[in-house]
Structure formats: structure tokens, C-alpha cells
Amino acid sequence: MKKSISLKVLVVLLGVAFLAGFSTVALAAEVKIGGIMDTTGATSDVGKDYAIGMSDAFKYINSQGGINGKEIKYTWFDYGYRIPEAITKYKMLKRMGNFVIMGWGTGDTEALSPTVNKDQIPYVSASYSAHLTNPAKTPYNLFFSSDYSTNARAAITAWFDKKWKAHPDFGKRKPRFACCYMFASPYASAPIKAIKDQATLLGFEIGDDQDVSLFALDTKSQIMALKAFKPDLLWHGNTTMSVSATIRDAYALGLGANHIVNNWGFDENLPRLAGEAAEGVMGATPCAFFGEKVKNMDLVVSSAEKYSPGVPLAKRLNRTIQAWGDALITWEAMKRADKKGVDLTKEGCGPAIMKEGFETLKNYDIGLGAAPISFTATDHRAATGCIIQEWKGGKFQIVEDVDLKKRWPELWETKWLGW
């Protein structure tokens, strides 16, 4: 009887030991990736769809075997577009063992950059600030898209190339240009120096900037302030809600200007919110719109149906596509690093992920209407230009694919990196 009890106890103990060993193995094979998103703050009009898209993407990636058979555990927090909250959430994610982080806004990403550099944690953000593209200053910041400065330069160039020549005053005077954006927003103000530099390069007359809040629903005072200058072209640096309000008021008050928009203000909601005022509005589009017939869009749409069935496909935006862009380059970089023997679960793995992963991407095609992506140890600008589209006749149409590197190679190589 005693022998029988002892044998049973031994079997139980062996079973517990086996399960503990299995748990340890499973835990060792799990790769943690953190996320800091805005679903309730000033940029939640575009942030919600991005956050959903990021979750969809990582669920799809795990369905495909994760990182060479290692499952990704993706943990994300909303930070309400508040920089102190982003710093708190970053510290929490780091303590939880997340050694790659998917970030969001420009203010918080730039504020965190020195800490990210010190911690050597790859930080793949939805901020496309050009200030984050020079590895000599920000070696751990990345994103799949052309940066805001590239987008802005491309947008004003496309308008100059394709629209100004048809203007009745072409050849008689300089085109007049002004900017509308929230002065205090690091995101909205990030490309202003670059676009004014490009305006000068192309021969524009530049008017006074107008301060437009990210929360703005009425911008009549700003439009009235622009009337004396009579701009031919306005740049909008905010997100879709306030950009739509500004375009509506410009239309209603007869300003007569054309509009170019940064990528976070130019999406499927623009014509819904701006109505007839959206006709002819141009914007930077570093990726396709949701559901367009491009490579890998079928994966995005089917994943949206499977993993986020509560969100109607008709309400999904190109923000989902932008999230997938950042997720796909992260997936590929981590697979490459893992194949090189990098332990993705170990603190301090960041430098190896950069060297053996991200910085090996050269003309890497993620599909989704995005440009082929390249990173080097000396240049984290993912793309050398941007496609500019306009809302015309009830659909988005390409105006021009502007490649800044081809057009101004010396400036691209010697002057424009990092600003």
C-alpha cells in the first residue's frame, strides 16, 4: 500500500515537473512586443483604426507561425496622446520584457527617443517625423513610411508640377502659399521647415501660418485672416477632423485656394466630413487605401473580418494599412535577426535586431501600395519620395509619384536627412 502511494506521488511529481518544464519552454519561445497607441486623445480620429489594425496584424502574424515558430505576445496601452503618460507606459512595457515597441505620436516618440537610444530598444512608430531618420542621432527609431518632410516636399512639388501650370496667373507672378496647423503640436509642425524650404526652392511667395487646433471644428477666423494674402495653396498639417473643418470653412468663405494635406489628414473620412469641399484636395499617400486592389490587401481585409468583426469594413481606413506596414517590417526584421541567432527575449538584444534585422532591409516589398523599404546604418529614411493623390470625381486618384532623391540627389544626400 505504501509502495503504491509512493508511486502515485512520484508520478504526480514527475507530471508537475514535466508541465513546469513545458511552461518554461513555451515561455522561452514567446517574443514580447509592446504598443503605445492613442485611442482616446487628440489624434484618436486616426489612432483608433491604427490600433485595431496593429492588433489584427500581429494576430495574423501569429497565425503564420510568428517569428520562425515563436509566438508574439503583443501588449498595448492607450496613452491618450499625453507625453507623460507615454513615458509611463514605455517604462511599464520595458519592465514587462518588451524589447521592441510599436509607438504612436511625434511629441512622445521624440521625447522618448533619448531613453530609447539608451535602452537600445527598437521603436517603430506611427510618427514619421524626419527628425527620427538620422541614425547618428536616433539609431533606434524606425517606420515603414516616407517621412513627413518628404511627404510635404512631395505634395507641394506635385501641386507645382501639375496644378500651377494650369492656373490663369501662371507665368505672371509667383504662386502664393500658406500653412494651417497646430503650432504647439510636434506632429503638425514637424515638416514646416522642410515645406517652406521646398516652397522657396520652387519659387513660391510664403504667407503667414495659421494656428489651427487638432480639436478645431470652426476655423473661420483663420480663413478670414488668410483672405488678404489670397493664397493659391494651403498646406494642412493636422489630422482628418480639423483638416476637414478648415477645408469646409475655406470653401464656404470663398477663399479660392487649393489644398495639400499631410498623410494623417488625408483618408477615407475626408470626403465624408468635408463633403463637396473635398473635391480636388490633394494629400500624401505612403500606402494604399483600405480595400484597394494591391499586393497583400487581401490579407488585411480578411484579417479585419476575422479578428475585428465588430468594426464594419466600410468604416475601416488607410490607418489600418499604415499599422500593417509597421508590423510587417518589424516581423521581417525580427525573423532575420532570429535566424542569425539573436535571442529576441533577452534584454540588450536591440543592437543585434537593428544590425541583423532592420538594417538588412533593402528594397523590401511589403505590398500594400507602399514604396520598397530600405534602411542602412546611416540612413533610416524608408523611402525616397511619396505618391500624391487627390479626391476627384468620387474617388482617390494619383496626381504624381514624386521621387525627391532622383530629382534633387545632392540635396537628398547632403542636406535633407534628419529635418
Secondary structure, DSSP 8 states (H G I E B T S, - for coil): -HHHHHHHHHHHHHHHHHHHHHHHHHHHT-EEEEEEE-SSSTTHHHHHHHHHHHHHHHHHHHHTTTBTTB-EEEEEEE-TT-HHHHHHHHHHHHHTT--SEE---HHHHHHHHHHHHHHT--EE-S---GGG--TTT-TTEE-SS--HHHHHHHHHHHHHHHTGGGSTTTTTS--EEEEEE-TT-HHHHTTHHHHHHHHHHHT-EE---EE--TT-S--HHHHHHHHTT--SEEEE-S-HHHHHHHHHHHHHTT---EEEE-GGG-STHHHHHHGGGGTT-EEEESS--TT-SSTTHHHHHHHHHHH-TTS-GGG--HHHHHHHHHHHHHHHHHHHHHHTT--TTSTT-HHHHHHHTGGG-SSB---TT---B--BTTB----SEEEEEEEETTEEEEEEEEEHHHHSHHHHHHT-TT-
